[in-house]
Amino acid sequence: MFDFVYRNKRLVQVILFLMVLPFAFVGIDSYVRTSTADNALARVDGQPILQAEFDNALRNQQEQMRQILGPNFDARMFDSPEVRQQVFESVVNQRLIQAKTQKLGFTATDAQLQQLIRDAETVTAGNERLHLSVCASYGGRWDIVQAVRSLLATQPELAAAPDSIGEDDLARHLALAFAPEPDLLIRTGGEQRISNFLLWQLAYTELYFTDLLWPDFDEAALEAALAWYRSRERRFGRTSAQVAAG
């Protein structure tokens, strides 16, 4: 798992792919203690969300994380009040989607989910502190192949003149063409490989590997990674003498 680290709790939110609602919960545990007589944790469109529903969602998220992280999975992160709150909010959000779609007479489809993503992008378009890109179902090899296909679809004449295709031509069709190439990639958990991630974009990226598991990657660990990065000489294919000469 590759971690573009902002804060530890941000990482958890990104990995879980949760859509956060603007509710101000005091934490799931205290919220449970103040539940109603029928043990509802909350109500959406008049229908209760029960403890069993939350427990099932928590188990599902744990299993998904275990499959994603493999031996790097650490169950301790699910003890965090912040993570439990995010899981609870995901349950509420799913209920809201179900209530809305049922009223409209249809079930959630890829089109509706994509619209929700576009809505989230619109709401956060004015934010300036962090640019977040979530690479879901992404692979570096797939990205290069789809870029070639997209390029030839838009400029089919290039198929007869492959020598005229340059790096910039292909780069414009990559999935993350809108984003700058990373300066620093951080991978936790002791693994020292890029695992088919951003194969094109990581050509001149500094790769930082740490034995820390990602739930333990805190601000001090991030500072250490940044200090290591500052010690590196960014040459971009040149020699040290060429860099010094400008």
C-alpha positions, -999 to 999 in steps of 0.1 A, spaced: 0 0 0 14 34 -10 8 62 14 7 98 3 9 110 39 -9 140 52 -18 127 87 -24 92 100 -61 97 103 -62 110 67 -46 78 55 -72 57 72 -100 77 56 -84 74 21 -78 36 24 -113 29 35 -127 51 6 -154 66 30 -176 94 20 -177 117 50 -209 134 59 -211 168 77 -222 153 110 -206 162 143 -205 129 162 -188 127 196 -175 92 188 -193 60 181 -189 45 216 -205 75 235 -231 77 207 -241 41 214 -245 48 251 -270 75 244 -291 55 219 -328 53 220 -350 26 236 -350 5 204 -311 6 204 -311 27 172 -277 45 167 -294 69 143 -324 73 121 -323 79 84 -356 87 68 -374 74 99 -356 40 97 -333 30 125 -296 21 122 -290 -7 147 -258 -18 164 -258 -51 144 -257 -31 111 -227 -11 123 -209 -43 136 -214 -59 102 -201 -28 84 -170 -28 107 -163 -65 100 -166 -59 62 -142 -30 64 -117 -51 84 -119 -79 59 -114 -56 30 -84 -40 47 -70 -74 55 -72 -84 18 -56 -51 6 -27 -50 31 -21 -88 36 6 -93 62 8 -55 68 -28 -55 82 -30 -42 117 -64 -46 135 -55 -19 160 -65 9 136 -102 -2 141 -99 6 178 -94 42 169 -125 64 176 -119 83 144 -120 52 123 -150 38 140 -167 71 135 -158 70 98 -173 35 95 -205 46 112 -207 76 89 -203 53 59 -233 33 71 -253 65 74 -242 76 40 -252 43 24 -286 46 41 -290 81 27 -282 68 -8 -306 40 -5 -334 63 8 -328 87 -21 -327 61 -48 -358 43 -35 -378 75 -35 -367 81 -71 -376 46 -81 -341 32 -90 -312 15 -75 -277 29 -72 -256 23 -103 -221 33 -115 -237 64 -130 -251 75 -96 -219 68 -78 -199 87 -104 -223 116 -99 -217 115 -62 -180 117 -68 -185 147 -91 -206 163 -64 -179 158 -39 -153 173 -63 -176 203 -68 -180 209 -30 -143 207 -24 -131 225 -55 -122 257 -36 -101 239 -11 -64 247 -13 -44 229 14 -45 193 0 -50 178 -34 -62 143 -30 -64 117 -58 -78 83 -50 -66 55 -74 -93 29 -71 -89 -3 -93 -58 13 -107 -27 -4 -122 4 12 -138 5 -13 -167 -33 -7 -174 -27 30 -174 0 28 -201 -21 5 -222 -52 26 -219 -32 57 -227 -19 41 -260 -55 31 -269 -68 66 -261 -40 83 -281 -47 61 -312 -84 66 -309 -80 104 -310 -52 103 -336 -56 71 -356 -31 83 -382 -3 78 -357 -7 40 -360 10 43 -394 37 66 -381 47 53 -346 81 70 -347 62 103 -345 48 95 -311 66 113 -283 65 110 -245 44 141 -241 18 127 -266 13 96 -245 15 114 -212 -15 135 -220 -37 104 -221 -26 89 -187 -52 86 -160 -34 112 -138 -24 135 -166 -38 164 -146 -14 159 -117 24 166 -115 47 136 -113 55 127 -76 87 140 -61 85 115 -32 68 82 -28 65 67 6 59 30 11 55 15 46 55 -21 59 90 -31 49 82 -38 12 107 -25 -13 89 -25 -46 64 -3 -64 39 -31 -72 26 -18 -105 18 17 -92 24 48 -113 49 30 -135 52 60 -159 50 88 -133 77 74 -109 105 76 -134 124 103 -114 106 100 -81 125 95 -49 114 62 -33 113 61 5 109 27 22 102 22 59 96 -9 81 69 10 100 34 -3 94 12 25 81 -10 28 113 23 37 131 34 62 104 29 94 124 40 130 120 75 122 133 78 95 107 67 119 80 92 144 91 119 117 89 109 109 53 110 146 43 144 150 59 156 120 39 142 135 8 160 168 14 192 149 15 187 135 -20 202 151 -51 175 156 -77 193 149 -110 166 139 -134 189 118 -155 219 142 -153 252 139 -135 261 157 -103 284 179 -123 257 188 -148 233 197 -119 259 219 -103 266 236 -136 229 244 -139 
